Amino acid sequence: MAYQYRVLVINPGSTSTKVALFEDDAQILSETIRHSDDDLSGFPNITSQYEFREKIILGMLERNGIPVESIGAVVGRGGLLYPLEGGTYEVNDLMKEHLLEGVMGEHASNLGGLIASAIASEIDVPAFIVDPVVVDEMEDIARISGHPLLKRKSIFHALNHKACARVAASRMNKKYSDVNLIVAHMGGGISIGAHKKGRVVDVNNALNGDGPFTPERTGGLPVADLVKLCFSGKFSEAEIQKMIKGKGGIVAYLGTNDVREVLAKIETGNPEAKLILDAMCYQIAKEIGLLAAVLEGDVDAIVLSGGVAYSDYVVREISRRVEWIANVVIIPGEAEMEALAGGALRVLRNEESANIYTGLNR
């Protein structure tokens, strides 16, 4: 046997399940299983799908000649649990109970821990989740919003943030716990966090209304004007929420949420497309500058990641505004499956200890 650990990785989405198999750090199998509306229509909610999806995953392994008994650990995408600190968590009964209940909301990622546990329990191996979106390491001072009824929340692309931060630290021949970084994940949503010695001490709420605008989200808006819009009688609450997330940002201005299409418009000389994309880059750079103040100017590197980081134009526009703060490191895309496998492997190799979910981990 050429490998030490074989790890099965499960990343559920609303209409698909991504599955990968790793032998140590090498990915040897990857498949995205699509689920049609007919497949899912008979289930009352998302979490009730976990047995259905588990069987499909086991069938995929059998089809590819992978004995399930050869797997040494199973890791799933973390779901909407109570806020917790970053790291790898062993799936326990309380976590499964909270995922099934949807204590912080219903989301396809809730299936990750449930499916991982179901498969792992059949072969008596550990099941894990890694850095779910509810990772909360914010300092108390960062939670203050300006009114006691409105508290700043930590909701961001934690899995990709932490993975990219570790890569950036490794490139500097340092440990993640020894560096200060500003990490910007740029996709349909944009989250920018201050990583202080391995902890994300401040980050914008990337889900629904904070930080820079994005290809499809508004980010922060003028508050008084938003209040007037809400009470204008022209929009329902659902329409306002959709305006903030889904139909805001670039798509509201230009009718597309695809940065590649915006770049094509710019190449044809479209001044509005250039202004809007430049404004997004400007706001991202401004947020990075804010977090440089959070870290008191002690920044080892700025990391630009996510799908939008493939754009040389975007990277250049942001970098020219912030490279005076620190060296800019580009890690484009999302290596979610590798990040999930890496979290499990660090525990299996005794490089880290698995955290125990208690519901009170922050």
C-alpha positions, -999 to +999 in steps of 0.1 A: +000+000+000+016+032-012-005+055+009-009+060+047-044+074+048-074+072+024-099+100+030-133+103+015-145+139+010-182+149+006-193+184-003-231+186-008-248+214-028-285+221-033-287+201-065-254+182-065-229+163-043-192+166-050-172+136-039-135+131-039-111+104-027-076+112-014-047+089-008-028+111+016-025+145-002-031+131-037-067+132-051-072+100-070-109+103-077-134+132-082-170+132-093-199+156-091-232+138-088-261+158-101-296+155-085-326+163-107-358+180-094-375+147-097-349+131-075-353+156-047-390+165-050-402+137-026-381+150+004-398+174+028-365+193+035-328+192+027-316+171+057-340+143+050-320+137+018-289+124+036-297+086+033-306+090-004-273+108-011-253+084+010-265+055-011-255+073-043-220+080-029-216+043-019-228+033-054-202+056-069-174+040-049-185+006-059-187+016-095-151+028-093-139-003-076-132+014-042-139-009-013-155+013+014-135-007+040-103+008+026-113+043+037-096+056+069-118+087+075-147+105+060-149+143+060-180+164+050-185+201+044-195+218+076-230+231+080-249+259+098-241+250+134-238+273+164-208+296+160-175+279+166-138+285+163-119+273+132-105+238+129-114+202+123-143+188+144-153+152+149-189+146+141-207+137+173-243+131+183-250+167+193-236+180+160-259+156+141-288+166+162-282+203+155-276+197+117-309+178+115-328+205+135-312+233+114-304+253+146-289+281+125-309+275+093-314+250+066-286+246+040-272+219+018-239+220+037-258+206+067-258+172+049-220+170+049-216+160+085-247+137+084-235+118+054-199+116+066-211+101+099-234+076+083-207+062+061-180+063+087-201+045+113-206+016+090-168+010+087-159+022+122-137+052+112-138+088+123-160+114+106-151+151+105-161+185+093-137+214+087-140+252+090-177+256+083-192+290+074-201+297+110-165+299+122-164+328+146-131+341+160-140+378+160-127+399+189-154+415+210-145+450+198-152+439+162-188+428+171-200+463+180-220+477+151-232+511+164-265+499+179-271+472+206-300+456+186-277+450+156-246+429+163-219+423+136-217+386+127-190+363+114-203+346+083-177+341+056-159+316+033-140+301+063-129+269+046-112+287+017-099+315+038-081+292+062-068+269+034-054+299+014-039+314+046-021+281+053-007+281+017+004+317+020+021+310+053+038+279+039+052+300+010+068+322+036+082+292+054+061+300+084+032+285+103-003+299+099-003+306+136+028+328+133+017+353+107-008+381+102-026+381+069-055+398+051-074+373+030-099+383+004-121+356-011-137+369-042-166+350-058-204+356-060-199+368-025-168+385-012-154+381+023-123+399+035-108+389+069-080+399+092-061+367+102-041+373+133-018+345+143-042+318+131-075+335+141-099+355+119-103+384+144-125+406+120-143+398+088-173+413+069-206+394+068-203+381+032-238+367+031-262+396+034-250+431+036-215+441+047-182+450+031-177+456-006-203+450-032-199+418-053-210+403-086-245+397-070-246+413-035-248+449-025-224+448+005-229+478+028-254+504+017-263+539+028-285+530+059-310+559+059-317+555+022-322+517+026-347+524+054-366+547+032-367+521+005-380+495+029-409+517+039-416+531+005-444+506-002-428+497-035-411+465-023-419+435-002-394+423+024-386+393+002-378+417-027-356+438-006-337+407+007-333+396-029-321+430-039-293+427-012-283+392-020-288+378-055-298+408-075-274+434-060-239+445-069-227+441-105-258+423-117-279+453-106-259+477-126-249+457-157-274+428-159-248+401-154-230+385-124-202+371-146-170+391-143-158+376-176-188+392-194-180+426-177-144+423-189-156+417-224-177+448-222-147+468-210-126+455-240-153+469-264-149+503-247-180+503-225-173+531-199-201+520-175-188+485-173-153+498-165-167+522-138-186+495-120-159+469-120-133+495-110-157+505-081-159+469-069-121+467-069-119+501-051-142+488-024-123+456-020-091+476-016-107+499+008-118+470+030-083+456+029-070+490+041-095+489+070-082+455+081-047+468+079-057+492+106-072+462+126-038+445+124-021+478+134-001+478+102+016+445+110+006+426+079+028+398+065+009+394+032-024+401+015-040+371-002-065+373-031-084+341-037-117+328-052-129+326-088-126+364-095-089+362-086-084+345-120-089+380-135-056+398-141-076+430-145-092+427-110-060+415-093-041+444-109-066+471-099-067+459-063-030+453-060-020+488-071-040+502-042-028+479-015+006+466-023+022+494-002+007+476+029+022+442+022+031+417-005+001+405-025-002+367-029-026+354-056-042+320-049-071+318-074-101+295-073-115+274-045-097+242-034-125+231-011-120+194-015-083+197-008-090+219+022-115+194+036-091+165+031-063+185+046-082+192+078-089+154+083-053+145+074-038+170+100-058+152+127-049+117+114-012+127+113-015+141+149-005+175+136-037+189+152-063+175+176-099+171+166-122+196+183-153+184+201-185+202+192-204+213+222-226+240+208-207+265+229-173+264+210-170+302+206 
